[in-house]
Amino acid sequence: MAAADEQQQVHRPGAYKQKNKQHKHGKHRTKGEIGRENKGRVAVMALTKKQRRVIRKMDRRNKANQLRRNKKDSVLTEKRKLGSRDGPPHLVAVIALHARVDPGAVTKILRGEGLDGVVHEDQGVTGAKNSFGLVLPRFKQRFTFYTPDTADMHSLLDVAKIADSLVFVLESTEGWDSYGEYCLSSLFAQGLPSHALVCQGVADLAVKKRTESRRALSRLVESRFPESRLFAADSEQDATLLLRHLSAQKQRRLGFRSRRSYLLAQRATYIPNSSQNGTGGPATGLGTLCVSGYVRGCPLQVNRLVHITGHGDFQLSQIDAPVDPLPIVTAAPRPAKPGRDVEMTDGGDGDMNGDVRVLMKADPEKRESLQAEAEVDPMDGEQTWPTEAELEEAEDGIKNRRVMKVPKGTSDYQAIWIKDDAEEDDDDDVDSCDDDDDEDGMMDDEMDGDNESQDAGSECASEGDDDDVEEEEEEEEEEISSSGHTGGDQKYDKEIDETEEGEGLRRYREARANEMFPDEVDTPLDVPAKTRFQRYRGLKSFRSSPWDPLENLPPNYSRIYQFQNFERMRRRILADAAREEEGAMVGWYVTLHIEDVPPSVMESFLSGKPLVMVSLLPHEQKMSVMQMLVRQHPSNTEPIKSKEELVFQCGFRRFRASAIFSQHTSADKHKLERFLRPDAPTVMSVYAPITFPTAGVLVFKQRDNGMQDLVATGTLLSCDPRRVVLKRIVLSGHPFKINRRSAVVRYMFFKRDDILWFKPVELRTKWGRRGHIKEALGTHGHMKCVFDSQMPSQDTVLMNLYKRVYPRWTYDPYVPAPLPWVKREEPPAFCDTDMD
């Protein structure tokens, strides 16, 4: 057995035997030793893509939460400041929406002694009726109530722009009348701040009918105010509930005023320049207007320009800080409880004779200029001054100038090509045999030039729209409607103005013809078509054919400003305005010294109209081409023609101007609209001062009798002078003989030269065929045309021609006050008009 065991073979490892790494005894450090050497330092840990993605997601979520929290805190801080000691008083405008309600009754209840409030009758707006200040120590709030004249639409809109809250006074059965609906349409289009609805007259009804009346009125106002609550205004308890709601409700943010500093004038004094300087010289007609009020919106900068709504732009000289006339006055302090601090407030009575501190004065070097238009150099773009050699050559040419007789009416350029009799005798033998060839060569050159222009996308010579008046005298389809006053202001219900009726009939016929045959014009018989339509050109494709936006610009474009990138400039300026922390802070009661103000501003303030001032952002006093996206108002049924003078309200500005209408598309070229379309949004292009969006736009049309009708509402789109607006005209022809692929067309042109001139322009038909002119037949305007397929006999051949148009420079910042509505029980005239 032992011998057998010794002969047993031993296993030997192969090539795949596992070989473990030998342990290095005594050559490694323990974790404690490593920690003591690092002394708390942590090595950089490499993260995987998944870990980095999770961390980025957590960072983004944390950043969003921080921004949301900061935004919420800023909104709450702004809301708590409004009406408090640190903020401006809560400005409330009381507006009556029915002829049978009296807003004075609502303000009378708010003055009641049962509210435990302090009424400051002399701290409202000077000259305004039913305007007063109210301090409620119980709520630690202060209010300024203002009742604008509802019949004056301009005053109503100006107060609504700056009011913190609106109180609409409704009638108990009807809610609002037709004029109230008109006011609501304008206010909603401009931007409606926080509001409350007050129902007047419910207490006069029987007790059993009060609940039913309130329910019916709630259903009635749901169309305009779906989530609003109705308040009664019959007792002091109702007034307390209304004031508590006004002080605690959520404030609606309006973009056009939240980024600017604005102020409602409560006191104003006017100092003429002659008496201010003390020189005793003749009066210049201007003076310094000192306006006192509370700063709202953003901090007010003294070096910025201010715009007085309806009066223009002005400069500030200094800002003073008088005593606050409306402090929060509390009762005698109660004994303090343990662990609480006693709140101490100023118990002053708002004495206006206190010390006035000068906050800041304008720096002449940093103050913005009032220059609105660019300086035009008439020699800009001209050639350099000629050299002495060129001047001598010109003098020699004048001395050696030959005198010859030319036909009457020949220009200097044409006279150069007229030969003398001696030259004609010398050249008879040389040129007699080449006359016919020259004529054919000139015709061929003309045809080749037309073909080249078709390849470039333009067939007809284009000139800049330099003078709109000459253009419209030349074009029959753009006759301007007469805007002259006839017969004085006469009431509609007594006598009808026949001239106005005839003008309205002409407008309706033009609008209907443009709707049935869009852009079609007739070729004149007495004027060649190539002369009549020399400013127009053809386009191979309206969408893709090029059009240079800097080609043949009118002289008015040298007076305006433009931005290289308007959107980038807008974001930068608004961001800088939001970070400003210098100047007169929000809530301060200040006095602004405004220079070179005409006395008409003070007269308007003393007559009871509101005086609204807004601080302009940089570049907002400069002129440019503003684009406004509007829709026709449903109440307007009268056609509005392009280039017609309208009244615009854009943000805080109000002005008169003539706009052109165009389609709202995303292309680089936009088709002109001859009339304001009721079924689609329209872009209005107008010369106006720059305003940074967002801002509401209201468009009014002034009648001959002084009344203004709301015709369109919308928003401010952009500032873009390079927007290409093309006017299209369509020349139509009738097929005379129809073949398989060709047809003889007549009545489009009446001269052979016109056919050859417009030969490169592409043709189309109403049934979708496309073709071109092949040749002219005869001398009476017949032409042979080739199409892509056979055309039916009832089809019409069309030719599209385009030219660029520009708005008129009729900007006027002074808009007359509209005629007030005398009869409010009846609907306004624009509601009675019917298309049929």
Buried (B, 14 or more C-beta within 10 A) or exposed (E): EEEEEEEEEEEEEEEEEEEEEEEEEEEEEEEEEEEEEEEEEEEEEEEEEEEEEEEEEEEEEEEEEEEEEEEEEEEEEBBEBBBBBEBBBBBBBBBBBBBBBBBBBBBEBBBBEEBEBBBBEEBBBBBBBBBBBBBBBBBBBBBBBBBBBBBBBBBBBBBBBBBBBBBBBBBBBBBBBBBBBBBBBBBEBBBBBBBBBBBBBBBEBEEEEBEEBBEBBBEBBEEBBEEBEBBBBBEBEBBBBBBBBBBEBEBEEBBBBBBBBBBBBBBBEBBBBBEEEEEEEEEEEBBBBBBBBBBBBBBBBBBBBBBBBBBBBBBBBBBBBBBBBBBBBBEEEEEEEEEEEEEEEEEEEBEBEEEEEEBBBBEEEEBBEEEBBBEEEEEEEEEEEEEEEEEEEEEEEEEEEEEEEEEEEEEEEEEEEEEEEEEEEEEEEEEEEEEEEEEEEEEEEEBEEBEEBBEEBBBBEBEBBEEBEEBBEBBEBBEBEEEEEEEEEBEEEEEEBEEBEEBBEEBBEBBEEBEEEEBBBEBEEEEBBBEBBBBBBBBBEBEEBEBEEEEEBBEBBBBBBBBEEBEEBBEEBBEEBEEEEEBBBBBBBBBBBBBBBBBEBBEBBEEBBBBBBBBBBBBBBBBBBBBBBBBBBEBBBBBBBBBBBBBBBBBBBBBBBBBBBBBBEEEEBBBBBBBBBBEEBBBBBBBBBBBBBBBBBBBBBBBBBEBBBBBBBBBBBBBBBEBBBBBBBBBBBBBEEBEEEBBBBBBBBBBBBBBBBBBBBBBBBEEEBEBBBEEBBEEEBBBBBBBEEEBEEEBBBBBBBBBBBBBBBBBEBEBEBBBEBEEBEBBBBBBEEEEE
